[in-house]
Amino acid sequence: MQFAANGNNERLEAGPEAPKVAKCPQCGYTVTLRGRKQFRRNGDKTWFYRHKQGFPKTCSLRSGPPGR
């Protein structure tokens, strides 16, 4: 997900200066900041927040098929 929330429910955008840990705005579970290299650019990264693997299965913002 591109956006997460901090402890005050303020919106945080994923990026190199963003906090490493935040919470999901949909379900409130902890999400971590990740970066993926873009191979066609000069070492740039795409930044995003991701749920801990397997938690929670019911969040609509979680990537992958439901119940995975």
C-alpha positions as CSV (number, residue, x, y, z in Angstrom):
1,M,0.0,0.0,0.0
2,Q,1.2,3.5,-0.8
3,F,-0.1,5.1,2.4
4,A,-0.2,4.1,6.1
5,A,-1.0,5.9,9.4
6,N,1.0,6.8,12.4
7,G,-0.1,6.7,16.1
8,N,-2.1,9.9,15.7
9,N,-3.9,8.5,12.6
10,E,-2.1,11.0,10.3
11,R,-1.5,9.8,6.8
12,L,2.0,8.7,5.9
13,E,3.3,8.3,2.4
14,A,5.7,5.4,1.7
15,G,9.2,6.8,0.8
16,P,12.8,6.7,1.8
17,E,12.2,9.2,4.6
18,A,9.0,7.5,5.9
19,P,8.9,5.6,9.3
20,K,9.9,2.0,9.0
21,V,6.9,0.8,11.0
22,A,3.3,2.2,10.9
23,K,-0.2,0.9,11.0
24,C,-2.7,0.0,8.4
25,P,-5.4,2.6,7.9
26,Q,-8.0,0.0,7.2
27,C,-7.5,-2.6,10.0
28,G,-5.0,-1.0,12.4
29,Y,-2.4,-3.9,12.2
30,T,1.3,-3.1,12.0
31,V,2.8,-2.6,8.5
32,T,6.5,-2.3,7.6
33,L,8.1,-0.1,5.0
34,R,9.6,-2.0,2.0
35,G,11.6,-0.9,-1.0
36,R,11.9,-2.6,-4.4
37,K,14.5,-1.7,-7.0
38,Q,13.4,-0.5,-10.4
39,F,15.6,-2.2,-12.8
40,R,15.0,0.2,-15.7
41,R,16.0,3.2,-13.7
42,N,19.3,4.1,-12.2
43,G,19.0,2.4,-8.9
44,D,15.7,4.1,-7.9
45,K,13.3,2.2,-5.6
46,T,9.6,1.9,-5.4
47,W,8.5,2.3,-1.7
48,F,5.4,0.7,-0.2
49,Y,4.0,-0.6,3.2
50,R,3.2,-4.2,3.7
51,H,1.4,-6.3,6.3
52,K,3.3,-8.9,8.3
53,Q,3.0,-12.1,6.4
54,G,-0.3,-13.9,7.2
55,F,-1.9,-11.1,9.3
56,P,-4.7,-10.1,9.1
57,K,-6.4,-12.3,6.6
58,T,-9.5,-10.1,6.5
59,C,-8.0,-6.7,5.6
60,S,-9.1,-5.4,2.2
61,L,-5.8,-3.6,1.7
62,R,-3.7,-6.7,2.0
63,S,-2.0,-7.9,-1.2
64,G,-2.7,-11.3,-2.5
65,P,-5.9,-13.5,-2.6
66,P,-8.2,-13.4,0.5
67,G,-7.4,-16.0,3.1
68,R,-3.9,-16.5,1.9
